[in-house]
Structure formats: structure tokens, C-alpha cells
Amino acid sequence: MKQLEEQVKTLGERLAKESTEATSCSSCFNCNFGHHQLPAEVKARVLNKHVLIRVHCENSKGIVEEILQQIGKLHLSAASRSTMPFGDHALEATIIAQMKDEFCLTVEDIVTNLRQTLQSI
């Protein structure tokens, strides 16, 4: 009985530690925007039921809406967003999203999916 109690205590401590640790992933790649091939970057961090997403890419018309639409398709709800131009042609977007009940992806899946969306624009 004592051994089971100790295992339950150890497991509880491990779960509490894991739920407060953030998981992150990033991906750098080149995107073709018009006649330019510019570097782009997607970063994501997960903490509990929240996801911090940062995107650095070409500032083109409708890009933020495309990113937000894709985030919705991933069963994430954008709680907050901030965008700012970076230089003459680049955009830095930061999005804090909450996971919906249907969410079942890894942080790597989020980054890969958003990278594919940016490459297809």
C-alpha cells in the first residue's frame, strides 16, 4: 500500500511539473513573394492550454487573415494578436491562442502547418 501511495505521489509531482513547462518549436524557411525569395520564420510555444505563435514573413495583403484562418482550422482560438511592420517589406505577428476541446496537435504540427500555409501564399 505504501508503495502505491509513493507512486501516486511521484506521478502527481511529475504531472504538475509537466503542466507548467513550456514546449517550443521553430522553423526557418524561404518563401517566394512575387519576384523575391525572402526568409520567413514560424515559432510556437505551448503552455497548458495556451499557444504563443510568432510569425516573421513578407508583409503582403491578407497575410494576417490567412494565418488567423489557418489557426482556426487547427482548433485554436486567437485570444490576442499583435502585428507590426518590420522594415519596408516584412511583418512580425504575435498571436496568443487558446486550445479548443478538439485540439490534438503537437507544437511541431502547429509550426509545420503554418509554414505550409505561408509557403502556399
Disulfide bonds with the S-S distance in Angstrom:
none
